[in-house]
């Protein structure tokens, strides 16, 4: 009897020290046998629950990883929109072929691009997620013109003509950066798909 009790306690102690729930106690007849069976059933139940928790933690970690990748990808896309136009403007300024008025216009466009980037970074710093649902009122015509301005060099290289048909009074209830991103994506794709000299 003492040997069976010692074996039971040693097995339980082994599980405690190793952290493994795979150990099992040899069961026999009588009260100790039933006690051993109960402990084995408990260890098996704990092992299943622990495995389930581990799987759940891994699934949540993968979900968080995917969400993080999506956020980073979206942020990179948002930053690239104004950056690509700003780089084109800087290249034109460096070429030395612009007159004073054109140079000032390009510097102004670069400033607007920087404002967009600053707004994006500020949102990220405060962990603000912009879904478009906001109390902000944005004027459509000047916002669209600012986007077209940043794409001006890309448009000129393709000898394209862009016509803007928007009433001066037209406004939308959204953040200006959100509208700029939407228009920039549409315009960039349209330019890429256009043939030279198109409209």
N, C-alpha and C positions, 0 to 999 in steps of 0.2 A: 504493500500500500504506500509506504513512504517513498519507494522508488517511483511509483506512478505520480505521486504528488510532486516529487522533485522534477520529473520529466516535464510535467505540465508547467510548473513555474519557470523552468529553464527555457521552454519554448516561448512562453509569453515574454520573458525577459529578453530573449533573443530578438523577437519582433520589435520590442521597444527600443533596443539599442541600435539595431540595423536600419530601422525605419521601413523594413520590408514587411509587406502584408501577405507574402507568399508562403510563409511558414505554416505548417499544420501540426496539430497535436495528435499523436496516436491515441485513438479512442478504444475503449474496451467496454465491459459491462458495468453495471452498477451505477451509483451516483457519480463517480468520477468519470465514467465513460460518457454519461449524459452531459456532464459539465464540459468535457473536452469537445463533444459535438457542438455544444452551444457556442463555445469559444471559436471553434473552426468556422461555424456559420457566421459569426460576427466578423471574423477576419476576412472572410470571403465577401461579405456585404460591404465592408469598409474598402476592400480592394476595388470592387466594382464602382463604388461611389467616387473613390479617389481617381480612378481612371477616367470617369466621366468628367470630373472637375478639370483634370489635365487637358482632356480633349476640348472642353469648353474654353479654357484659357488660351489654348493654341488657336482656336477658331476666332476668338475675340482679338488676339494679337494679329492674326492675318487680316481681319477686317480693319483694324486700326492702321496696319501697314498699307493696305489698299487705299484707305481713305486719305492717308498722308501723301501717297504717291499722286492721287487725284488732285489734291490741293496744290502740291508743288507744280504739277503739270499745268494746272489752270493759272497759277501765279506766273509761271514762266511765259505762258502765252499772253497774259495781260501785259506783262512788262515788255515783251518783244514787240507788241503792236506800236507803241509810241517810239520805242528805241530804234526800230528799223527806219522810221521816217526821220528821226533826229540824225541818225548816221548819214542818211542821204543829204540832209541839209548841211551838215558839217563838211562833207565831201565837196559840195558845191562852193561853200565858203572858202575852203582851202584851195580850190582851183584858181581863184583870183579873177574869174571871168564875170563876176557880178558887179553891177554898179552900186552906188551907195544906197539907193532906195531898196533894191532887191536884197542887199545884204541885211538891211534893217528888218525886212520882212522875214528873212530866214532866221535871224536871231530871235525874232518874236515867236516864230513857229517852234523853235527849239525850247524857248521858255514855256510855251504851252504844253509841250511834251513833258518837260520836267515837272510841271504842275500836276499832270496826270499821274506820273510815276510817284510823286510825293503823296498824292491822295491814296494811291494803291498801297503804298508802304505804311501810311498812317492807319489805314483800315486793318492791315495785317498786324501792326504793332498793338492795336487795341483788341485784336482777335474778333473784330467785327465781321460778320458774314453778310455780304450784300446779296440779297435775292431779287432786288428790283422793287420790293414792297417797301415804300418809304413815303414820307410826307413831302419830300423834296420835289420842287417843280423845276423842270429843265426846259429851257427854250431850245427848240429843235434846230432852227436855221443856223444860229451861230455855232452850235455844237457840231453840226455836220460840216460846216465850212472849216472849222478848226481841224477836223479829221482829214478832210480833203487837202487842206494846206500841208499837213505833215506828209501826205502821200504825193505831194506836188511833183517832186523829182521823179518818182517812179512812174507817175502818169505821163510826164513830159517825155521820158525816155521811150515810151511806147507810142508817142505822138497821139495820145488819146484826148478826147474832149468829154468833159464831165458837165452835165447840165443838172443843176439843183432846182427842183420845183417844190418849194416849201413856203407856205405863207409865213410872214414875219411874226404873226401872232400865235403860231402853233406851239403848244407846250405839251409836255407829257409828265406824268407823275412818276418820276424815277430819278435815280442818282445820275448825275452828268457823266460820271466815269462808266457806268453801266451802258448808257446810250452810246458813248464814244466807242466802247469795246465792240458793241454790236455792229455799228456802222463801219468801224475799221475792218472787222472781219469780212463783212459783205463787200466792201470796196476792194480790199486786198485780193479776195477771191475773184472778183469781177475783172480786175486788172490782169491778174495772172491768166485768166481764161480768154482775154480779149486778143484780137489781132491788131497789128500795128495800124494806126490811123483810124481806129474805130471810135464809137461814141457811146 
